[in-house]
Amino acid sequence: MASLSKQKTPQQVYGSSGNNTLPRMPTQLKTKLLFLSAFLVILIMSGGLIYVGITNYSYNDFYRLLSLRAAIAAQTTLDGEHVDRETYNMTFDEDYFERFPNEKDYFFPIDQTDFQVAAKDVGVPHNFFETLLAEGEADYSSREIFYKGIRYDAHDGPYAVVVTAENYYDTHHTSYLRRIMFLSSGVAFLFALLISFYLSKRLFRPLNEITKRVNEISTENLYMRLPHTPRNDELGSLVSTFNNMLDRIETSFETQNNFISNASHELRTPLTAIIGEGDVALSKERDPSEYIETIQIMLEEAEKLEKKTKALLFLAQTGFYDKAQKFDKVRMDQLLWDVKETLEKINPGCQLQIDLSLLPENPALLKVFGNDQLLHLALSNIINNACKYSNNQPVYLSVGSQDNRVIAIIRDKGIGIPADEMKNIYDPFFRASNTSQYEGFGIGLPLTRNIVRMHQGEILVSSIVKQGTTVQISLPVYKIADEPTVKP
């Protein structure tokens, strides 16, 4: 039991917080290290290739010079007249080039030389002479001393001529090259460090600004949006996607917040009327005609209640983006003609005139990706209001395309909307102060806005009192890439 009491709990092992995960490296720091790592790899590879190339060239060139020196020494010593060493050195230096550091020349008659002894005297391995005799030349290096041997056929027989010297290029030039490369690599690394910090800061600046702006958005200011950027890249797509998400959240949040208050406000009136009529009817015995009148009033109020309930439910569904809606290609010009035909049947006095002057030459620019019934409902609400609030004066409809968007415009010459009330036009059940003589619930415009937002579109309303109202609906042109986003 005592041993069990001494066992440590997981919190004691990993700490009081219970969090044993290591801190993650920030993405910006990862980017800096990635830039630096890539630069260092390129720098090391290119520097290594340059160094190896120059070193090999230096070695090969020095062997070539030694081979030339051996041939000249053989010609001068073996085939020339008997010249003493001092005269040879003088001739060699003046006529060709100055001697290399620690240069020595060896001449071995092939037929009279023990090459094992010669190898020890020269300081080379025995296979050096084996290669020389077999191939006619041989190379060897030991630290800074290079050996070059050639076979030379003199007038008195073949010789093995060996020239040794210190590689001046390796001891001086190559070492100087190494110092220069190390110094330039250090300077380049500092520049790369500064550039990586600058580039990472520049690359992440838009993301940091987006993060800062997103942190400012809360339930109290869901109307705020990220600033649109002209950049047609992943960042621009991210901003557009986030703003579309905010549109959906704002609509859903407003619908959720307003649903209870709107329902309690709008449903209370018919419910009160029904209850009041019932109480009055039951307060005492009455004639059958009075009961019939009471029931008729109650039925009328119940019908109003049903209509308002359906309107509220449909508004809530569009506000929450019902996933059951099926989207497909829809031609806005054909849809506009269908709406015109439907409304003229319902209200023969409605005068609708369609302007065809804005139609594009390419009919594909009039197609959108959406739900035909919902778009029909949205246009019907706007056009029906235009007819109603203009007392059936002519209403002008037009459709066109601009900047990859389909634009539908509805313009009337009706009563208009007061300027100080424009901010409330999308509030459910709001009706302008000059509409008291007209029937309606104030659901049409909020419902239309929800439908337009479902289709990633925009709705703009401009109005002047007693001059009319203009509504512009803008929807994105259909693209094949939109189809995979359809949800069953």
Buried (B, 14 or more C-beta within 10 A) or exposed (E): EEEEEEEEEEEEEEEEEEEEEEEEEEEBEEBBEEBBEEBBEEBEEEBEEEBEEBBEEBBEEBBEBBBBBBBBBBEBBBEEEEEEEEEBEEBBEEEEEEBBEEBBBBBBEBEEBEBEEBBEEBBBBEEBBEBBBEEEBBBBBEEEBBBBBBBBEBEEEBBBBBBBBBBBBBEEBBEEBEEEBEEEBEEBBEEBBEEBBEEBEEEBEBEEEBEEBEEEBEEEEBEBBBEEBEEEEEBBEBBBEBBEEBBBEBBBBBBEEBBEEBBEEBBEEBBEBBEBBBEEBEEEEBEEEEEEBBBEBBEBBBEBBEEBBEBBEBBBBBBBBEEEBEBEBBBBBBBBBBBBEBBBEEBEEBBBEBEEEBBBEEEEBBBBBBBBEBBBBBBBBBBBBBBBBBEBBBBBBBBBBEEEBBBBBBBBBBBBBBEEBEEEBBBBBBBBEBBEEBEEBBBBBBBBBBBBBBBBBBBEBEBEBEEBBBBBBBBBBBEEEBEEEEEE
